[in-house]
Amino acid sequence: MFICIDIDAFFVSVEQILKPNLIGKPVIVGGLPGERGVVASASYEARNYGIHSGMPVAKAYKLCPNGIFMRPNFENYQLSSQKFHKILESYSPEIETTSIDEALINIRGTERLFGPPLTLAQRLKKEIRNRLNLPTSIGIARTKIFSKIACDQSKPDGLLIIKPENELNFLSPLGVNVLPGIGPKHFEILKNLNINTIGELLRTPDWILNTALGNYY
């Protein structure tokens, strides 16, 4: 089994620790209005306005002129990331760092020390909250990809486990865009083929997918 753990709105969450008055407000980290740059992180309050990572700051300002815009402080984020990954290392020797705020943990063989996967995940989530004051989302599943999908579906600040016998029921109704690597181009191709969900994708003959997606498939 694998755990995928991700710190929610990481840059914003670190800023809110340093400045508690930002909690509950539309905060956008990336740059100040009028500056060139893109959104690096946005609070969930800001996301309600349609703001997301990678969006130009100028566009984010148009969507939410009352938002709190900040330049990033990477030194603080790196320090929090190091503490985060240090905690993860105490739970398993097999940690795959996927980004500054996300990791995949192989929890095979950890049950004797930490109990079943759900118990381990709850303990890990609580420890990160208590020690670092950071909110995390966690997905637990049989494979790395499934755990990543479960993690994304559990946001914000959630915990979701996909049991092997429930994988198909869980995944089938989800949109194909939740699959890692399915970008806008692939999504549009599949949409034109009337393939909108993972269930529809699984029912599509291989030759059609090979023709449509090429090397990706």
C-alpha positions, 0 to 999 in steps of 0.5 A, a space after each residue: 500500500 502507498 500513502 500520498 500526502 500533500 500539504 494544502 495550499 502550501 505557500 499560503 499555509 506557511 504564510 498563515 502560520 507566520 501571519 495568523 490574520 491571513 487565515 480565512 482570507 483570499 490569499 494569493 502568493 506569487 506577486 503583487 498587483 501590477 507585477 509580472 508573474 504567476 500565482 504560485 499558491 492560492 488559499 481555498 477562499 481565493 480559489 472560490 473566485 476561480 484563481 489557481 496556480 499558474 494563472 497570471 497575477 494580473 488575471 487573478 487580481 481582476 478576479 479578486 481585487 480584494 484579495 491579499 497578494 504577496 511575493 513568495 518567500 522561498 526560504 521559509 517554504 524550504 524550511 517548512 518542507 524540510 521539517 515535513 519530509 523529516 517527519 515522513 522519514 520516521 514512518 517509512 524508509 521508502 519515501 519518494 519526494 514528488 515536490 516540495 510539499 508532496 510525497 509518496 510513502 511505501 508503507 509495506 511492512 510498517 503495520 507492526 510499528 504503526 498499525 493498519 494503513 488508516 491508523 498510520 495515516 491518521 497518526 501522521 496527519 495529526 503529527 504534522 498538524 501538531 508539530 508544524 501547524 500545516 494542513 495535509 490531504 492524504 490518499 491511501 491505495 494499492 498503487 502510487 497513481 491511485 493514492 495520488 488520485 485519492 489524495 487529490 479527491 480528499 482535498 482540502 485537509 482530508 483523508 481517503 482510502 481506496 481499498 483494492 476491492 473498491 478501486 473500480 467503483 471509486 475510479 469509474 465515475 471520476 473524470 479522465 482529467 484526474 489521471 496523472 499526465 492527462 493534460 488539456 490536449 489529451 482531455 480534449 481528444 478524449 472529450 471528442 471521443 465522448 470519453 469523459 470518465 475513467 469508467 468510459 476510458 476503461 471500456 474503450 477498445 485499446 486500438 481506439 486509445 492507441 490511435 487517439 493518444 499515441 505514445 501516452 497510451 
